[in-house]
Each structure stands twice: as C-alpha cells, then as structure tokens.
Amino acid sequence: MARYSFPQPAASEITPKAAYLGRRSLLAGAGGLIAAGSAQAAGLRTQPGPFNAPEPQTPRDAVTHYNNFYEFGLEKEDPARLAGQFHARPWTLRIDGAVAKPLTLDIDTLIARHTVESRVYRMRCVEAWSMVIPWDGIPLAQILREAEILSSAKYVAFRSVLRPDEMPGQSMGAGTIDWPYVEGLRLDEAMHPLTLLAVGLYGDILPNQNGAPIRLVVPWKYGFKGIKSITTITLVDTMPPTSWNRLAADEYGFYANVNPEVDHPRWSQTSERVIGSGGFFGERRQPTRLFNGYAEQVAPLYAGMDLHRFY
C-alpha cells in the first residue's frame, strides 16, 4: 500500500517565514462576510467558553505558519505560502444522512445563529509535536441536534472540499491521499462537549491555512482527525472510512486517541516537542498525557476498550 512518511523536522525548521497574511489578507479571504451578526469585519464576536487549557498559548505566527494541510503541500510552510488563492466564502455546510431534517447552512448564517465560544485547547500532532491554540467555534453537538439525529445514527462522517485548482496539493497527489479528505467520529465522540467546529482563531476569522472557513477540533485526538474546510457532515450507521486510516491502517487508527503507551510504528509517542517554546537550547520536550490531558472528560467514552487494539 502506498504510504507517506510524516516529516520529522529539525528544530531549526520551525521558525516561521515572515507573515504575509496580515489582517487585510484575512479579511479579503473572508469574502462575503456579513456586516451584522456574530461575524464581523474585524473578526468574530465571541464569548468565553469552557475547557481552557492553562498552559501558555502558542505564538500566533507558529500556529498560522507551521501547519499540516496536505491539500496545499507537504511542507509545514506550504499552507501559509499557497493558500492565498483559496476562496473560503461563499461557503455552505451540508448535514445529511440519518437525520430527520437535512440542513444546508451558509457559513456566516451559521456563525450568526450561534454563540461562538473562545476555547483554549491543547493540540497534539501524531508527529510528536504540540501546540496550545485559542480556537473560536461552535460545539458540534449543537449543530447536529438541529438536524434531529435518527436512532439509526452511530457515526458521523466528514468530507472536505475538493478544489485542485485552488489547492495544489490535491493536483499533485500529495502523500498519495485519495481526495477529498474524509474523517469520522463515533456519535458519542461527536456529541461530546469538547468537540468543536472551529470558525476562528485568536478572535479572528479562521485563516485559510488553518482550515477556513470551518474545521473540526477534537482535542483528545491526534491532529489529523481535525478535518479542515468541511463541506459535508453525514450521520451514518457504520464506521466511515478516514483518509489516513485508508492510506495506512497499521499506522493511523480510526480512533487516533493520544496515548503515550501506544507508539507510532516508526517513532515514540511518550513525549512531545512544544512548538513555540524555543530558547537557547531549542524547543523543550514534555511527557505526552493520555487523551492529551483530557482523560477526566473523555475516558468514560472508552471504558472497557483495549486502547492498544482500538488506537
């Protein structure tokens, strides 16, 4: 089976290039942003939300310039460098499948109708690096309930956008991924209060390179579960395919829960490199925590499961 090996960058590689996406560029990418309601020309109207991680936040430049977004290329700087031509507005999100009321939602109408919460979450990449990110978003459960979930629904499938003319990684076949990118959660995971659909970052509209205009954030799972630029959410009765699991099932499981006791076949997961913590001796490392430090909230979801088997 074709595989792509995640790059393991040296510390020197993480210094971000000069930011070319200033506020003017962010607003330009917002396109048809509504002038009234929750989404504003200067950013987002947000309210403080729960589950705020106490660790120092990762510098914004690192969060917006050190990314895995293979739709734009394989290197960490590719998304910020190449996402400027991506059009994140206008945009609609479709919710269908095992629901009584399928929905097609304009992104800015969606933002205006809900309270956008500011939440500071830890983010752990499967490559063994981590960040602490202030997301702005809407709990996924709120949106799914509006569609009236049927009893047959057991899983939630997500599909990203397919635009090879705007996303050069798709036209280049980056990582041999079968586009569009797809992901999935068990229904109880999707309905958990921690699970967020992020529409912003640092109080501003979500930048293109971070998954504009709407992406999934599940903080107790490895970052590749956080599908970006979502177009469709489908409620289904069987476990849906996911892009990395389909590509290399022995390396990237469906659950992808952060677990220091389950190594990646090619590297250890016992510790993580903290992006943005660089000093004279480089970025510090810290021990990896089970469920990325969210065990108190999510461990009951996996009671009785073999976490080595269901990785």
KEMARNU-195296 format. One record per residue (C-alpha): x, y, z. Coordinates in Angstrom, 3 decimals. Layout:
! KEMARNU-195296
[node [X Y Z]] ...
***
This chain:
! KEMARNU-195296
[node [0.000 0.000 0.000]] [node [1.312 3.465 -0.852]] [node [2.310 5.496 2.169]] [node [3.624 8.888 3.030]] [node [6.040 9.219 5.928]] [node [5.309 12.218 8.079]] [node [8.318 14.578 8.039]] [node [10.279 14.861 11.238]] [node [11.575 18.457 11.095]] [node [14.634 19.734 12.896]] [node [14.088 22.493 15.432]] [node [15.653 24.986 13.043]] [node [12.874 24.350 10.541]] [node [10.077 25.676 12.697]] [node [10.973 29.362 12.535]] [node [8.059 30.753 10.525]] [node [8.631 32.767 7.387]] [node [7.631 36.428 7.522]] [node [3.874 36.604 7.823]] [node [2.371 37.587 4.521]] [node [-1.196 37.104 5.651]] [node [-1.937 40.242 7.654]] [node [-5.358 41.374 8.750]] [node [-6.031 42.778 5.276]] [node [-5.413 39.375 3.720]] [node [-7.566 37.629 6.279]] [node [-10.450 39.943 5.553]] [node [-10.012 39.534 1.835]] [node [-10.206 35.764 2.283]] [node [-13.424 36.215 4.234]] [node [-15.123 37.325 1.038]] [node [-18.820 37.692 1.674]] [node [-18.552 38.190 5.408]] [node [-21.787 39.598 6.730]] [node [-21.672 43.038 8.300]] [node [-24.121 42.223 11.071]] [node [-24.459 39.305 13.437]] [node [-21.685 37.315 15.091]] [node [-19.186 37.528 12.235]] [node [-17.733 40.998 11.995]] [node [-15.355 42.650 9.523]] [node [-12.752 42.995 12.263]] [node [-13.070 39.416 13.484]] [node [-15.620 37.435 15.473]] [node [-17.930 38.170 18.341]] [node [-17.113 35.511 20.883]] [node [-17.870 34.564 24.446]] [node [-15.506 32.747 26.809]] [node [-16.128 29.024 26.700]] [node [-15.230 26.102 28.961]] [node [-12.245 23.742 28.911]] [node [-9.498 26.358 28.689]] [node [-6.026 24.831 28.943]] [node [-3.830 26.637 31.489]] [node [-0.577 26.342 29.518]] [node [0.862 29.349 27.648]] [node [-0.643 29.793 24.215]] [node [1.464 29.048 21.170]] [node [2.510 32.242 19.336]] [node [0.124 33.112 16.554]] [node [2.856 33.106 13.901]] [node [3.658 29.489 14.720]] [node [0.003 28.418 14.683]] [node [-0.567 30.051 11.280]] [node [2.760 29.151 9.652]] [node [3.586 25.656 10.933]] [node [0.785 23.511 9.553]] [node [-0.078 20.133 8.144]] [node [-2.653 20.835 5.441]] [node [-1.674 18.485 2.654]] [node [-4.211 19.955 0.268]] [node [-1.660 22.757 -0.107]] [node [1.553 20.712 0.013]] [node [3.743 18.514 2.187]] [node [5.944 21.102 3.885]] [node [4.930 22.952 7.028]] [node [5.206 26.364 5.351]] [node [3.229 25.371 2.240]] [node [-0.275 26.150 3.568]] [node [0.551 29.747 4.535]] [node [2.503 30.215 1.299]] [node [-0.039 28.691 -1.073]] [node [-3.488 29.169 0.498]] [node [-3.931 32.795 -0.538]] [node [-5.868 31.850 -3.680]] [node [-8.307 29.605 -1.799]] [node [-11.848 31.049 -1.616]] [node [-13.419 30.353 1.778]] [node [-16.505 32.457 1.049]] [node [-19.187 31.928 -0.107]] [node [-19.478 28.547 1.610]] [node [-22.198 26.137 2.652]] [node [-22.114 23.230 5.072]] [node [-24.407 20.271 4.371]] [node [-25.681 17.979 7.153]] [node [-27.439 14.865 5.909]] [node [-27.738 11.104 6.269]] [node [-29.572 9.642 9.255]] [node [-31.294 12.877 10.256]] [node [-34.933 13.949 10.155]] [node [-34.112 17.449 8.904]] [node [-31.181 17.641 6.482]] [node [-29.624 21.100 6.542]] [node [-27.691 23.261 4.131]] [node [-26.176 26.136 6.090]] [node [-24.428 29.253 4.865]] [node [-21.263 29.647 6.930]] [node [-21.946 33.219 8.029]] [node [-25.584 32.497 8.806]] [node [-24.383 29.580 10.905]] [node [-21.986 31.844 12.777]] [node [-24.652 34.492 13.314]] [node [-27.164 31.972 14.699]] [node [-24.866 30.520 17.346]] [node [-22.757 31.732 20.194]] [node [-19.137 31.448 19.115]] [node [-17.096 30.287 22.104]] [node [-13.431 31.027 22.688]] [node [-11.703 27.878 23.947]] [node [-8.012 27.269 24.543]] [node [-7.184 23.658 23.661]] [node [-4.040 21.589 23.635]] [node [-3.271 20.184 20.194]] [node [-1.085 17.102 19.783]] [node [0.149 16.046 16.347]] [node [0.854 12.390 15.611]] [node [4.346 13.570 14.604]] [node [5.046 14.132 18.336]] [node [4.820 17.915 18.490]] [node [2.229 20.006 20.267]] [node [0.659 23.448 20.492]] [node [-1.829 25.296 22.702]] [node [-4.347 27.053 20.472]] [node [-7.136 29.568 21.210]] [node [-9.934 28.395 18.921]] [node [-13.240 30.164 18.346]] [node [-16.067 27.840 17.472]] [node [-19.427 26.206 17.992]] [node [-19.957 22.863 19.765]] [node [-20.642 20.259 17.087]] [node [-23.457 18.772 19.169]] [node [-25.478 21.987 18.902]] [node [-25.440 21.895 15.121]] [node [-26.149 18.172 14.838]] [node [-29.165 18.446 17.127]] [node [-30.705 20.984 14.770]] [node [-30.814 18.260 12.108]] [node [-32.666 15.900 14.505]] [node [-30.486 12.802 14.637]] [node [-32.241 9.494 13.964]] [node [-31.801 6.477 16.225]] [node [-30.021 4.582 13.419]] [node [-27.066 7.004 13.503]] [node [-23.955 5.564 15.159]] [node [-21.141 7.517 13.490]] [node [-20.515 10.920 11.950]] [node [-18.650 11.172 8.638]] [node [-16.953 14.372 7.460]] [node [-15.896 15.359 3.958]] [node [-13.627 18.212 2.979]] [node [-13.639 20.329 -0.147]] [node [-12.221 19.134 -3.467]] [node [-10.702 22.049 -5.394]] [node [-7.457 21.038 -7.090]] [node [-7.397 24.349 -8.971]] [node [-7.114 26.199 -5.644]] [node [-5.373 23.516 -3.585]] [node [-2.148 22.500 -5.329]] [node [-1.537 19.548 -3.030]] [node [-4.640 17.870 -4.423]] [node [-3.489 18.231 -8.003]] [node [-0.001 16.976 -7.090]] [node [-1.343 13.907 -5.281]] [node [0.356 14.940 -2.022]] [node [1.032 11.951 0.189]] [node [-0.921 9.674 -2.191]] [node [-4.086 10.658 -0.317]] [node [-7.325 9.858 -2.114]] [node [-9.008 13.275 -2.229]] [node [-11.222 14.704 -0.892]] [node [-10.035 14.258 2.680]] [node [-12.520 12.330 4.821]] [node [-12.750 11.729 8.559]] [node [-15.119 10.236 11.091]] [node [-16.117 10.050 14.728]] [node [-18.316 7.794 16.755]] [node [-21.576 9.595 17.504]] [node [-20.858 9.892 21.228]] [node [-17.470 11.435 20.431]] [node [-19.084 13.919 18.079]] [node [-21.672 14.875 20.693]] [node [-19.118 15.310 23.474]] [node [-18.984 18.891 24.842]] [node [-15.285 19.187 23.950]] [node [-15.857 18.561 20.228]] [node [-15.818 21.862 18.384]] [node [-16.410 23.176 14.886]] [node [-13.880 25.995 14.757]] [node [-14.647 29.068 12.666]] [node [-11.956 31.317 14.102]] [node [-8.573 31.635 15.718]] [node [-7.364 34.268 18.186]] [node [-10.714 36.065 17.832]] [node [-10.432 36.439 14.049]] [node [-11.993 34.589 11.131]] [node [-10.182 31.282 10.574]] [node [-7.217 31.766 8.189]] [node [-7.143 29.719 5.013]] [node [-4.074 27.761 6.071]] [node [-5.759 26.679 9.308]] [node [-8.824 25.156 7.642]] [node [-11.107 28.037 6.664]] [node [-13.927 28.527 6.891]] [node [-14.821 25.653 9.259]] [node [-12.842 22.753 10.671]] [node [-13.174 20.030 13.278]] [node [-11.300 20.225 16.587]] [node [-11.249 17.135 18.840]] [node [-8.549 17.927 21.393]] [node [-8.041 14.459 22.881]] [node [-7.204 13.000 19.457]] [node [-4.189 13.437 17.190]] [node [-4.373 16.475 14.983]] [node [-5.003 14.618 11.727]] [node [-8.535 13.913 12.969]] [node [-9.208 17.662 12.701]] [node [-10.509 17.720 9.135]] [node [-10.349 21.175 7.561]] [node [-12.541 23.129 5.120]] [node [-15.537 20.878 5.770]] [node [-18.325 20.767 3.195]] [node [-20.461 17.819 4.359]] [node [-21.305 16.092 7.634]] [node [-23.200 12.818 7.237]] [node [-24.762 10.730 10.006]] [node [-24.270 7.028 9.250]] [node [-24.874 3.636 10.865]] [node [-21.440 2.074 10.183]] [node [-17.878 3.195 10.777]] [node [-16.928 5.530 7.913]] [node [-13.595 5.481 6.074]] [node [-10.965 8.017 7.085]] [node [-8.154 9.268 4.874]] [node [-5.088 8.290 6.882]] [node [-6.552 5.005 8.056]] [node [-7.392 4.142 4.467]] [node [-3.833 5.005 3.436]] [node [-2.010 3.125 6.213]] [node [-4.320 1.331 8.627]] [node [-1.467 -0.189 10.634]] [node [-0.162 3.302 11.467]] [node [-3.238 5.527 11.749]] [node [-6.235 4.036 13.513]] [node [-9.805 5.230 13.309]] [node [-9.833 6.431 16.914]] [node [-6.429 8.180 16.949]] [node [-6.647 8.952 20.655]] [node [-3.489 10.464 22.109]] [node [-1.820 7.706 24.126]] [node [1.801 7.715 25.322]] [node [1.679 3.921 25.723]] [node [0.889 3.272 22.051]] [node [3.820 4.235 19.863]] [node [3.598 5.001 16.196]] [node [5.310 2.089 14.399]] [node [8.156 4.420 13.403]] [node [8.562 6.687 16.441]] [node [7.773 7.001 20.126]] [node [4.730 8.838 21.441]] [node [5.955 9.084 25.023]] [node [6.975 12.733 24.705]] [node [6.259 15.745 22.503]] [node [8.119 18.788 21.205]] [node [6.392 22.007 22.277]] [node [6.192 24.352 19.295]] [node [6.963 27.969 20.150]] [node [8.879 27.162 23.324]] [node [12.284 27.625 21.726]] [node [15.098 29.181 23.699]] [node [18.863 28.935 23.730]] [node [18.676 25.137 23.860]] [node [15.823 24.841 21.371]] [node [12.256 23.762 21.953]] [node [11.558 21.870 25.117]] [node [10.028 18.413 25.296]] [node [7.383 17.284 27.726]] [node [5.716 13.955 28.527]] [node [2.670 13.033 26.471]] [node [-0.511 12.758 28.512]] [node [-3.212 10.164 27.977]] [node [-6.001 11.650 25.862]] [node [-3.805 14.768 25.605]] [node [-4.656 15.698 29.174]] [node [-8.429 15.364 28.739]] [node [-8.800 11.942 30.357]] [node [-11.087 13.253 33.091]] [node [-13.576 14.375 30.464]] [node [-13.357 11.601 27.854]] [node [-12.027 8.388 29.428]] [node [-15.592 7.098 30.101]] [node [-16.177 7.028 26.332]] [node [-13.677 4.172 26.075]] [node [-14.398 2.218 29.250]] [node [-13.680 -1.468 28.697]] [node [-11.968 -0.932 25.333]] [node [-8.468 -2.188 24.605]] [node [-6.736 1.083 23.711]] [node [-3.841 -0.778 22.080]] [node [-6.208 -2.517 19.716]] [node [-8.540 0.430 19.171]] [node [-5.824 3.004 18.576]] 
***
